[in-house]
Amino acid sequence: MYEMSNGWSIDVRPDMRHVDVVIDRNRPLRLLAISPRKFVSGDGNMTMEFSRGNDDNDMTLRYVPAPGLAAGLVETVLTSASFAQR
């Protein structure tokens, strides 16, 4: 579970070939592995890349919002310090 700077939370459920992502109580999204550390949604609107940064604990999430939401590309970099406590 990650906490984002905008107050949202992201629950990441990993598997060998994909990750399921739940953003702030929305329906789960499945991202397929395109490399050992990078996952992409079927429509290409969301990518998630793990083990980034100097200490390999950062995760980057990029997505294009659905029509009617804020326009443009949204990018969020989440670090190990932002792991949510359960």
N, C-alpha and C positions, 0 to 999 in steps of 0.2 A: 504494500500500500504506500502510495506517495501522496504528499500534500503539495499542491501547487500554490504559487504566489498569489493567484487570483481567488483563493479560497476553495477551489474545487479539490476533489480527491480522485486519485486514479488507483484502481485495484487491478494489478497485473497478475494473471494466472497463467504461468508458463507450462508448456508441453514441449515435446521433442521437435515438432515441426511447425508449431504456431504458438501464439500467446492470445489469450482472451483478455480484453481490456474493458473495464467498466469505469466510465467517467461520470462521477458525481451522480450515481443512482440511475443513469440512463441504461438503455439495453446494452448487453455485451456486444462488443465488436471483436471479430476474429482477424488477427493479423498473421499472415503467413511468412515463414522464414525465407529470406532471399540470400542470407549469409548467416554465419553462426551468431552474429550480434545485431542484425538488422531485420526488421519485420515490416510488412506493408499490407494495408487493407486491400481487399479485392478490387475496389474501385480506384485505388491509388491515391485517395485523398488523405490518408494518414500513414505516417511512417514513424517507427520507434527504433532507436538505436541505443544499445547498451554498451557499457565499458568504454566510455568516452572520458576525456579530460586527463589531467596529470596523474590521478591516482586510480584510474580505470573504474571509478564508482559512479560516474555521471551517466545519466540517461537523457537523450534528446527526443522530444516528441514534436512532430510537425503535422499539421492538418489544415485542410481547406474547409472552412465552415460550410454548412448546408446553406442553400439559398434562403434569404431572409434573415440570416445572422450577419455578424460583422464581416465585411468583405475582406478578401485578401488572405494571405498565408499567415498562420499563427505558428510561432515556434516557441517552445518552452524547454528550457534545460533544467533538469532536476538532478540534484546531487544527493549523495548518500546522507547528507545532513538533513534532508527534507523527508526521509522515510517517516511515515506516520507511526505513532505508537498505538498498539492495539490494546 
